[in-house]
Amino acid sequence: MRKAAVAGVGLGVLIGALAQAGEVRCLTVKDYLDKMKAGWIGQMAGVGWGGPTEFRSKGKIIPEDKMPKWNPGLINQFNQDDIYVEMTFLRTLEEHGFDAPIRQAGIDFANSGYPLWHANKAGRDNLRRGIAPPDSGHPQFNSHADDIDYQIESDYSGLIAPGLPQVAIELGEKFGRLMNYGDGLYGGQLFGGMYAEAFFESDPVKIVEAGLKCIPAGSQYAECIRDVLAWHKESPKDWVETWKRVNEKYQENADYRKASCNKGDFNIDAKINGAYVVMGVLYGERDLDQTIIISTRCGQDSDCNPSSSAGVVFTTVGFEKLPDKFKSALNPEGKFSHTPYNFPTLIAVCEKLARQAVVRAGGKIEKDAKGEETFLIPVQAPKPTALEQCWTPGPVANSRFTDEEMAKITAPGGARGMKEAAEKFAPGWMVANCGDAEAPGLRAEWGGKRNVLVTHPLNQTNACVLSRKVEVPPLKKTTVRLVVGHDPRGDWELIVRADNREILRKEVGKSTAYGGWLEARADLSAYGGRTVLVELLNSANGWRFETGFWAKIDIVSE
């Protein structure tokens, strides 16, 4: 490890004193900002370039002639889950500090409004149901706990912790456990460690080795990364040969897919996708294009993987030295989905948090004779947390949110948020089993109509249900009158039930909803003189854009 040395006699004396107590590293704030900005650009470039290939190639290498072409406009990736989720974590740190409790992190994540999948979605669903962290990411409650999710959104943890791998580990323990466990968590801690090292080291092998020190050596994830390092050493110019060996062991061998949420060709397990990230870092040899191309052509999650490998390598280069093709079309005003950040405000909050991280770790921020600020960063030896694996998990924490904490979970699609939206839209109606895809809630306008309630089935077998008890007057014709719409890309089944008996079923789609809207009526007259439970179901119909849009719900007696 290098001893810090900077210009300026006074500062040099200070560094000498720190060096006697233990090694320090120095990084000018200017250089930090340059490298941190490049790290974010790398993520955006990687996910944009690889985006069209995502999960199009499973267990196969993408042919060279099928690799998409880069164009500068692809840099504007403001709606990608492997980027916008990080913003939620940054916001928690910005508002509550590095000592924010994990339960606060869980509440903030539960209140996020963007679409999610796999471990992220399962973890957020758990949080919204009251299962507090760390149980929200435990395999007993989350069947996706070994998936890639925290891995793809862990980049922030190293970008705000230059030279501080232990900070990246601790951030994983706070945010990674919201949705992941075991190898699913370790991937993010390894990535955070690689980013933390990339501010000081340019050798790809040393960067990967630094990340490896951040996770338990006995984990399958660590075994996977050691394999890639060894196979790279044996075949330093032949990434295809290493890909074959990775595929044979981590795709085809069931012993390395014990907790995979899918046992077929589709593989979103953290290990194999982490291997593809590391392959891009190693075999790309700091060639920015090749780093992205290799991680993309490895297949599987082939937009998230090049995003991470490019983020690490771009960090080593710095923003000012990046080719213009990766910077020229950046829209500085573009907002990352469901976050308060555009690119300039993102950079500002990362600088703010990095300053806090350095001081909190025992470092200093000093100025030289010219007024240039420098981080004096104590050298950290990473201490991985205890080994755990998803297929032999430890006990759950029996952690549940209190009523007071649940009252703070108000996101669209969350239990309280949807309850309030339904009550405002149609007083007396209750909502249950609402999934979080496509940002459910109450919208001021949609499809040419105002005040529209948006719902989504919880999953393929559990419909979202709107319900209320209705007193049906005798001797009158009573009907449920609905105006419902659909996503132009899909359809859904509208089902109306009275006392658990189906009285109407209609497809809501292009063939039935003219102009995007369907008017439907269900007769309740047979229940005259009784109080019945009326249920309106937004039910799945093929599981493709099943969002329900409700413009009117009325009970009319005449």
For each residue, the residues with C-beta under 8 A, 3 or more apart:
1: 23 25 379
2: 23 25 200
3: 15 19 23 24
4: 15 18 19 23 24 25 26 376
5: 12 15 26
6: 11 12 15 26 28 368 374
7: 11 12 368 369
8: 11 12 368 369 370
9: 12 13
10: 13 14 368 369
11: 6 7 8 14 15 366 367 368 374
12: 5 6 7 8 9 15 16
13: 9 10 16 17
14: 10 11 17 18 364 366 376
15: 3 4 5 6 11 12 18 19 24 26 376
16: 12 13 19 20
17: 13 14 20 21
18: 4 14 15 21 22 24 376 378
19: 3 4 15 16 22 23 24
20: 16 17
21: 17 18
22: 18 19 378 379
23: 1 2 3 4 19 378 379
24: 3 4 15 18 19 363 376 377 378 379
25: 1 2 4 163 200 376 377 379
26: 4 5 6 15 374 375 376 377
27: 31 32 162 163 199 200 374 375 377
28: 6 31 32 372 373 374 375
29: 32 33 351 365 372 373 374 375
30: 33 34 372 373
31: 27 28 34 35 199 318
32: 27 28 29 35 36 162 199 351 354 375
33: 29 30 36 37 319 347 351
34: 30 31 37 38 318 319 320
35: 31 32 38 39 162 198 199 315 316 317 318 319
36: 32 33 39 40 159 160 162 315 347 350 351 354
37: 33 34 40 41 319 347
38: 34 35 41 42 314 315 317 318 319 321 322
39: 35 36 42 43 155 158 159 195 198 311 312 314 315
40: 36 37 43 44 159 311 343 346 347 350
41: 37 38 44 45 75 314 319 322 326 327 330
42: 38 39 45 46 288 307 310 311 312 313 314 315
43: 39 40 46 47 77 82 83 155 307 308 310 311
44: 40 41 47 48 75 76 77 80 83 307
45: 41 42 48 49 70 74 75 288 292 307 310 314 326
46: 42 43 49 50 292 295 296 303 305 306 307 308 309 310 311
47: 43 44 50 51 77 80 82 83 303 304 306 307
48: 44 45 51 74 75 76 77 80 303
49: 45 46 68 70 74 292 296 306
50: 46 47 53 54 68 292 295 296 302 303 304 305 306 307
51: 47 48 54 68 74 77 80 303
52: 56 68
53: 50 56 57 62 66 67 68 296 299 302 303
54: 50 51 301 302 303 304
55: 58 266 300 301 302
56: 52 53 62 299 302
57: 53 60 61 62 299 300 302
58: 55 265 266 267 299 300
59: 247 251 252 265 267 299 300
60: 57 299
61: 57 240 243 297 298 299
62: 53 56 57 66 67 296 297 298 299 302
63: 66 67
64: 67 297
65:
66: 53 62 63
67: 53 62 63 64 293 296 297
68: 49 50 51 52 53
69:
70: 45 49 74 289 325
71: 74
72: 75 324 325 326 328 329
73: 76 329
74: 45 48 49 51 70 71 77
75: 41 44 45 48 72 326 327 329 330
76: 44 48 73 329 330 331 334
77: 43 44 47 48 51 74 80 83
78: 83 84 334 335 336 337
79: 84 336 337
80: 44 47 48 51 77 83 84 303 307
81: 84 85 114 115 116 117 120 152 153
82: 43 47 85 152 153 303 304 307 308
83: 43 44 47 77 78 80 86 87 153 307 336
84: 78 79 80 81 87 88 114 336 337 338 339
85: 81 82 88 89 112 114 116 120 149 152 153
86: 83 89 90 153 154 155 156
87: 83 84 90 91 336 339 340 341 346
88: 84 85 91 92 108 109 112 339
89: 85 86 92 93 105 109 153 156 157 171 175
90: 86 87 93 94 156 160 341 346 349 350 353
91: 87 88 94 95 108 339 340
92: 88 89 95 96 100 104 105 108 175
93: 89 90 96 97 98 100 160 353
94: 90 91 349 352 353
95: 91 92 100
96: 92 93 99 100 104
97: 93 100 356
98: 93 167 353 356 357 360
99: 96
100: 92 93 95 96 97 104 105 174
101: 104 105
102: 105 106 133 134 173 174 177 178
103: 106 107 132 133 399 401 405
104: 92 96 100 101 107 108
105: 89 92 100 101 102 108 109 133 174 175 178
106: 102 103 109 110 127 132 133 136 178 401
107: 103 104 110 111 127 401 405 408 409
108: 88 91 92 104 105 111 112
109: 88 89 105 106 112 123 124 127 175 178 179
110: 106 107 124 127 128 409 411 414
111: 107 108 408 409 410 411 414
112: 85 88 108 109 116 124 338 411
113: 338 411 412 413 439
114: 81 84 85 337 338 439
115: 81 436 437 438 439
116: 81 85 112 120 121 124 436
117: 81 120 121
118: 121 122 144 147 148 149 261 268
119: 122 123 137 142 144 145 146 147 148 149 150 179 180 184
120: 81 85 116 117 123 124 149 153 179
121: 116 117 118 124 125 144 436
122: 118 119 125 126 141 142 143 144 179
123: 109 119 120 126 127 136 137 142 149 178 179 180
124: 109 110 112 116 120 121 127 128 136 178 179 436
125: 121 122 128 129 436
126: 122 123 129 131 135 136 137 141 142
127: 106 107 109 110 123 124 130 131 132 133 136 178 401 409
128: 110 124 125 409 411 413 414 415 436
129: 125 126 415
130: 127 400 401 406
131: 126 127 135 136 141 399 400 401
132: 103 106 127 135 136 399 400 401 405
133: 102 103 105 106 127 136 137 177 178 399
134: 102 137 138 177 181 397 399
135: 126 131 132 138 140 141 396 397 398 399 400
136: 106 123 124 126 127 131 132 133 141 142 177 178 179
137: 119 123 126 133 134 141 142 145 176 177 178 179 180 181 184 185
138: 134 135 141 142 145 181 393 396 397
139: 142 143 145 146 181 182 259 390 391 393
140: 135 393 396
141: 122 126 131 135 136 137 138 396
142: 119 122 123 126 136 137 138 139 145 179 180 181
143: 122 139 261
144: 118 119 121 122 147 149 179 184 261 268
145: 119 137 138 139 142 179 180 181 182 184 259 390
146: 119 139 180 181 182 183 184 259 260 261 269 270 390
147: 118 119 144 180 184 261 268 269 270
148: 118 119 151 152 184 187 268 269 270 273 274 301 304
149: 85 118 119 120 123 144 152 153 179 180 184
150: 119 153 154 172 175 176 178 179 180 184 185 187 188
151: 148 154 180 184 187 188 191 270 273 274 304 308
152: 81 82 85 148 149 301 304 307 308
153: 81 82 83 85 86 89 120 149 150 156 188
154: 86 150 151 157 158 168 171 172 176 187 188 189 191 192
155: 39 43 86 158 159 191 192 195 307 308 311
156: 86 89 90 153 159 160 171 350
157: 89 154 160 161 167 168 171 172 175 188 189 191 192 195
158: 39 154 155 161 162 165 168 191 192 193 194 195 196 197 198
159: 36 39 40 155 156 195 311 315 350 354
160: 36 90 93 156 157 167 350 353 354 357
161: 157 158 164 165 167 168 171 192 195 196 354 357
162: 27 32 35 36 158 196 199 200 354 358 375 377
163: 25 27 196 197 199 200 375 377 379 380
164: 161 167 168 196 357 358 361 377 380
165: 158 161 168 169 192 193 196 197 210 211 213 214 380 382
166: 169 170 361 380 381 382 383
167: 98 157 160 161 164 170 171 196 357 361 380
168: 154 157 158 161 164 165 171 172 189 192 193 195 196 214
169: 165 166 172 173 189 192 193 214 382 383 384 385
170: 166 167 173 174
171: 89 154 156 157 161 167 168 174 175 176 192
172: 150 154 157 168 169 175 176 177 185 188 189 192
173: 102 169 170 176 177 185 385
174: 100 102 105 170 171 177
175: 89 92 105 109 150 157 171 172 178
176: 137 150 154 171 172 173 179 180 184 185 188 189
177: 102 133 134 136 137 172 173 174 180 181 185
178: 102 105 106 109 123 124 127 133 136 137 150 175
179: 109 119 120 122 123 124 136 137 142 144 145 149 150 176 184
180: 119 123 137 142 145 146 147 149 150 151 176 177 184 185 188 270
181: 134 137 138 139 142 145 146 177 184 185 388 390 393
182: 139 145 146 185 186 219 259 388 389 390 393
183: 146 186 187 219 220 221 259 269 270 271 389 390
184: 119 137 144 145 146 147 148 149 150 151 176 179 180 181 187 188 270 390
185: 137 150 172 173 176 177 180 181 182 188 189
186: 182 183 189 190 215 216 219 221 222 270
187: 148 150 151 154 183 184 190 191 221 270 271 273 274
188: 150 151 153 154 157 172 176 180 184 185 191 192
189: 154 157 168 169 172 176 185 186 192 193 214 215 384
190: 186 187 193 194 211 212 214 215 221 225 274
191: 151 154 155 157 158 187 188 194 195 211 274 277 308 312
192: 154 155 157 158 161 165 168 169 171 172 188 189 195 196 211 214
193: 158 165 168 169 189 190 196 197 210 211 212 213 214 215 382
194: 158 190 191 197 198 207 208 210 211 281 312
195: 39 155 157 158 159 161 168 191 192 198 199 311 312 315
196: 158 161 162 163 164 165 167 168 192 193 199 210
197: 158 163 165 193 194 200 201 206 207 210 211
198: 35 39 158 194 195 201 202 207 312 313 315 316
199: 27 31 32 35 162 163 195 196 315
200: 2 25 27 162 163 197
201: 197 198 206 207 210 316
202: 198 207 286 316
203: 206 207
204: 207 208 281 282 284 285 286 313
205: 208 209 229 232 282
206: 197 201 203 209 210
207: 194 197 198 201 202 203 204 210 211 281 312 316
208: 194 204 205 211 212 225 228 229 278 281 282
209: 205 206 212 213 229
210: 165 193 194 196 197 201 206 207 213 214
211: 165 190 191 192 193 194 197 207 208 214 215 225
212: 190 193 208 209 215 222 225 226 229
213: 165 193 209 210 382 384
214: 165 168 169 189 190 192 193 210 211 382 384
215: 186 189 190 193 211 212 219 221 222 384
216: 186 219 222 384 385 386 387
217: 222 384
218: 222 387
219: 182 183 186 215 216 222 223 387 389
220: 183 223 224 256 271 389
221: 183 186 187 190 215 224 225 270 271 274
222: 186 212 215 216 217 218 219 225 226
223: 219 220 226 227
224: 220 221 227 228 246 250 256 271 272 274 275
225: 190 208 211 212 221 222 228 229 274 275 278
226: 212 222 223 229 230
227: 223 224 230 231 245 246 249 275
228: 208 224 225 231 232 242 246 275 278 279 282
229: 205 208 209 212 225 226 232 233 278 282
230: 226 227 233 234
231: 227 228 234 235 241 242 245 246
232: 205 228 229 235 236 242 279 282 283
233: 229 230 236
234: 230 231
235: 231 232 238 239 241 242
236: 232 233
237: 283
238: 235 241 242
239: 235 242 243 279 283 294
240: 61 243 244
241: 231 235 238 244 245
242: 228 231 232 235 238 239 245 246 279 283
243: 61 239 240 246 247 279 298
244: 240 241 247 248
245: 227 231 241 242 248 249
246: 224 227 228 231 242 243 249 250 251 272 275 276 279
247: 59 243 244 250 251 252 272
248: 244 245 251 252 253
249: 227 245 246 252 253 256
250: 224 246 247 253 256 257 269 271 272 275
251: 59 246 247 248 257 267 272
252: 59 247 248 249
253: 248 249 250 256 257
254: 257 258 263
255: 258
256: 220 224 249 250 253 271
257: 250 251 253 254 260 263 267 269
258: 254 255 389 390 391
259: 139 145 146 182 183 269 389 390 391
260: 146 257 263 267 268 269
261: 118 143 144 146 147 268 269
262: 266 267 268
263: 254 257 260
264:
265: 58 59
266: 55 58 262 300
267: 58 59 251 257 260 262 272 273 300
268: 118 144 147 148 260 261 262 273 300 301
269: 146 147 148 183 250 257 259 260 261 272 273
270: 146 147 148 151 180 183 184 186 187 221 273 274
271: 183 187 220 221 224 250 256 274 275
272: 224 246 247 250 251 267 269 275 276 300
273: 148 151 187 267 268 269 270 276 277 300 301 304 305
274: 148 151 187 190 191 221 224 225 270 271 277 278
275: 224 225 227 228 246 250 271 272 278 279 298
276: 246 272 273 279 280 295 298 299 300 301 302 305 309
277: 191 273 274 280 281 295 305 308 309
278: 208 225 228 229 274 275 281 282 309
279: 228 232 239 242 243 246 275 276 282 283 294 295 298 309
280: 276 277 283 284 291 292 294 295 298 305 306 309 310 313
281: 194 204 207 208 277 278 284 291 309 312 313
282: 204 205 208 228 229 232 278 279 285
283: 232 237 239 242 279 280 290 294
284: 204 280 281 287 288 290 291 292 293 294 295 309 313
285: 204 282 290
286: 202 204 291 313 316 317
287: 284 290 291
288: 42 45 284 291 292 310 313 314 317 322 323 326
289: 70 292 293
290: 283 284 285 287 293 294
291: 280 281 284 286 287 288 294 295 306 309 310 313
292: 45 46 49 50 280 284 288 289 295 296 306 309 310
293: 67 284 289 290 296 297 306
294: 239 279 280 283 284 290 291 297 298 309
295: 46 50 276 277 279 280 284 291 292 298 302 305 306 308 309 310
296: 46 49 50 53 62 67 292 293 302 303 305 306
297: 61 62 64 67 293 294 302
298: 61 62 243 275 276 279 280 294 295 302 305
299: 53 56 57 58 59 60 61 62 276 302
300: 55 57 58 59 266 267 268 272 273 276 305
301: 54 55 148 152 268 273 276 304 305
302: 50 53 54 55 56 57 62 276 295 296 297 298 299 305 306
303: 46 47 48 50 51 53 54 80 82 296 306 307
304: 47 50 54 82 148 151 152 273 301 307 308
305: 46 50 273 276 277 280 295 296 298 300 301 302 308 309
306: 46 47 49 50 280 291 292 293 295 296 302 303 309 310
307: 42 43 44 45 46 47 50 80 82 83 152 155 303 304 310 311
308: 43 46 82 151 152 155 191 277 295 304 305 311 312
309: 46 276 277 278 279 280 281 284 291 292 294 295 305 306 312 313
310: 42 43 45 46 280 288 291 292 295 306 307 313 314
311: 39 40 42 43 46 155 159 195 307 308 314 315
312: 39 42 191 194 195 198 207 281 308 309 315 316
313: 42 198 204 280 281 284 286 288 291 309 310 316 317
314: 38 39 41 42 45 288 310 311 317 322 326
315: 35 36 38 39 42 159 195 198 199 311 312 318
316: 35 198 201 202 207 286 312 313
317: 35 38 286 288 313 314 321 322
318: 31 34 35 38 315 321 322
319: 33 34 35 37 38 41 322 327
320: 34
321: 38 317 318
322: 38 41 288 314 317 318 319 326 327
323: 288 326 327
324: 72 327 328
325: 70 72 328
326: 41 45 72 75 288 314 322 323
327: 41 75 319 322 323 324 330
328: 72 324 325
329: 72 73 75 76
330: 41 75 76 327 343
331: 76 334 343
332: 342 343 344
333: 342
334: 76 78 331 342 343
335: 78 339 340 341 342
336: 78 79 83 84 87 339 341 342 346
337: 78 79 84 114
338: 84 112 113 114 439
339: 84 87 88 91 335 336
340: 87 91 335 345
341: 87 90 335 336 345 346 349
342: 332 333 334 335 336 345 346
343: 40 330 331 332 334 346 347
344: 332 347 348
345: 340 341 342 348 349
346: 40 87 90 336 341 342 343 349 350
347: 33 36 37 40 343 344 350 351
348: 344 345 351 352
349: 90 94 341 345 346 352 353
350: 36 40 90 156 159 160 346 347 353 354
351: 29 32 33 36 347 348 354 355
352: 94 348 349 355 356
353: 90 93 94 98 160 349 350 356 357
354: 32 36 159 160 161 162 350 351 357 358 375
355: 351 352 358 359 365
356: 97 98 352 353 359 360
357: 98 160 161 164 167 353 354 360 361
358: 162 164 354 355 361 363 364 365 375 376 377
359: 355 356 362 363 364 365
360: 98 356 357
361: 164 166 167 357 358 377 378 380
362: 359 378
363: 24 358 359 375 376 377 378
364: 14 358 359 375 376
365: 29 355 358 359 373 374 375 376
366: 11 14 373 374 376
367: 11 371 372 373 374
368: 6 7 8 10 11 371 372 374
369: 7 8 10
370: 8
371: 367 368
372: 28 29 30 367 368
373: 28 29 30 365 366 367
374: 6 11 26 27 28 29 365 366 367 368
375: 26 27 28 29 32 162 163 354 358 363 364 365
376: 4 14 15 18 24 25 26 358 363 364 365 366
377: 24 25 26 27 162 163 164 358 361 363
378: 18 22 23 24 361 362 363
379: 1 22 23 24 25 163
380: 163 164 165 166 167 361
381: 166
382: 165 166 169 193 213 214
383: 166 169
384: 169 189 213 214 215 216 217
385: 169 173 216
386: 216
387: 216 218 219
388: 181 182 392 393 394
389: 182 183 219 220 258 259 392 393
390: 139 145 146 181 182 183 184 258 259 393
391: 139 258 259
392: 388 389
393: 138 139 140 181 182 388 389 390
394: 388
395:
396: 135 138 140 141 399
397: 134 135 138
398: 135
399: 103 131 132 133 134 135 396
400: 130 131 132 135
401: 103 106 107 127 130 131 132 405 406 409
402: 405 406
403: 406 407
404: 407 408
405: 103 107 132 401 402 408 409
406: 130 401 402 403 409 415 416
407: 403 404 410 416
408: 107 111 404 405
409: 107 110 111 127 128 401 405 406 414 415 416 417
410: 111 407 414 416 417 420
411: 110 111 112 113 128 414 417 436
412: 113 417 418 421 436 439 440 441 442
413: 113 128 417 418 434 435 436 439 440 441 456
414: 110 111 128 409 410 411 417 418 436
415: 128 129 406 409 418 419
416: 406 407 409 410 419 420
417: 409 410 411 412 413 414 420 421 441
418: 412 413 414 415 421 422 431 434 440 441 455
419: 415 416 422 423 430 431
420: 410 416 417 423 424
421: 412 417 418 424 425 431 440 441 442 453
422: 418 419 425 426 429 430 431 453 466
423: 419 420 426 427 428 429
424: 420 421 427 442
425: 421 422 429 442 451 453 550 553
426: 422 423 429 453 466 550 553
427: 423 424
428: 423 468
429: 422 423 425 426 466 467 468 553
430: 419 422 466 467 468
431: 418 419 421 422 434 455 464 465 466
432: 464 465 467
433: 457 458 462 463 464 465
434: 413 418 431 440 455 456 458 464
435: 413 440 456 457 458 459 464
436: 115 116 121 124 125 128 411 412 413 414 439 440 456
437: 115 440 456 546 547
438: 115 454 456 487 545 547
439: 113 114 115 338 412 413 436 454
440: 412 413 418 421 434 435 436 437 454 455 456 464 547
441: 412 413 417 418 421 453 454
442: 412 421 424 425 451 452 453 454
443: 446 451 452 453 454
444: 450 451
445: 448 449 450 451 452
446: 443 449 452 454 485 549
447: 452 485 516 517 549 551
448: 445 516
449: 445 446 452 483 485 517 551
450: 444 445
451: 425 442 443 444 445 551
452: 442 443 445 446 447 449 485 549 550 551
453: 421 422 425 426 441 442 443 549 550
454: 438 439 440 441 442 443 446 547 548 549 550
455: 418 431 434 440 464 466 538 547 548 550
456: 413 434 435 436 437 438 440 464 538 546 547 548
457: 433 435 460 462 463 464 492 538 539 540 546
458: 433 434 435 462 463 464
459: 435 462 540
460: 457 540 543
461: 540
462: 433 457 458 459
463: 433 457 458 493 495 537 538 539 540
464: 431 432 433 434 435 440 455 456 457 458 537 538 548
465: 431 432 433 535 536 537 538
466: 422 426 429 430 431 455 535 536 537 538 550 553
467: 429 430 432 533 534 535 536
468: 428 429 430 533 534
469: 531 532 533 534
470: 478 524 531 532 533 534 555
471: 530 531
472: 478 524 525 527 528 529 530 531 532 557
473: 476 478 528 529 557
474: 528 529
475: 528
476: 473 525 528 557 558
477: 523 525 557 558
478: 470 472 473 523 524 525 527 528 555 556 557
479: 521 522 523 524 525 555 556
480: 496 504 521 522 524 534 536 553 554 555
481: 519 520 521 552 553 554 555 556
482: 494 496 518 519 520 521 522 536 550 552 553 554
483: 449 517 518 519 520 550 551 552
484: 494 508 513 517 518 520 548 549 550 551
485: 446 447 449 452 508 513 516 517 518 548 549 550 551
486: 490 491 492 508 509 510 513 516 518 545 547 548 549
487: 438 490 545 546 547 549
488: 510 516
489: 544 545
490: 486 487 509 541 542 544 545 546 547
491: 486 507 508 509 510 541 542 545 546
492: 457 486 507 508 509 538 539 540 541 546 547 548
493: 463 505 506 507 508 537 539 540 541
494: 482 484 504 505 506 507 508 518 520 536 537 538 539 548
495: 463 502 504 505 535 536 537 539
496: 480 482 502 503 504 505 520 522 534 535 536 537
497: 500 501 502 503 533 534 535 537
498: 501 503 522 524 527 532 533 534 535
499: 527 532 533
500: 497 533
501: 497 498
502: 495 496 497 505
503: 496 497 498 522 523 524
504: 480 494 495 496 520 521 522
505: 493 494 495 496 502
506: 493 494 512 518 520
507: 491 492 493 494 511 512 541
508: 484 485 486 491 492 493 494 512 513 518 548
509: 486 490 491 492 512 513 541
510: 486 488 491 513
511: 507
512: 506 507 508 509 518
513: 484 485 486 508 509 510 516 517 518
514: 517 518
515:
516: 447 448 485 486 488 513
517: 447 449 483 484 485 513 514 551
518: 482 483 484 485 486 494 506 508 512 513 514
519: 481 482 483
520: 481 482 483 484 494 496 504 506
521: 479 480 481 482 504
522: 479 480 482 496 498 503 504
523: 477 478 479 503 526
524: 470 472 478 479 480 498 503 527 532 534 555
525: 472 476 477 478 479 528
526: 523
527: 472 478 498 499 524 530 532
528: 472 473 474 475 476 478 525
529: 472 473 474
530: 471 472 527
531: 469 470 471 472
532: 469 470 472 498 499 524 527
533: 467 468 469 470 497 498 499 500
534: 467 468 469 470 480 496 497 498 524 555
535: 465 466 467 495 496 497 498
536: 465 466 467 480 482 494 495 496 553
537: 463 464 465 466 493 494 495 496 497
538: 455 456 457 463 464 465 466 492 494 546 547 548
539: 457 463 492 493 494 495
540: 457 459 460 461 463 492 493 543 546
541: 490 491 492 493 507 509 546
542: 490 491 546
543: 460 540 546
544: 489 490
545: 438 486 487 489 490 491
546: 437 456 457 487 490 491 492 538 540 541 542 543
547: 437 438 440 454 455 456 486 487 490 492 538
548: 454 455 456 464 484 485 486 492 494 508 538
549: 446 447 452 453 454 484 485 486 487
550: 425 426 452 453 454 455 466 482 483 484 485 553
551: 447 449 451 452 483 484 485 517
552: 481 482 483
553: 425 426 429 466 480 481 482 536 550
554: 480 481 482
555: 470 478 479 480 481 524 534
556: 478 479 481
557: 472 473 476 477 478
558: 476 477
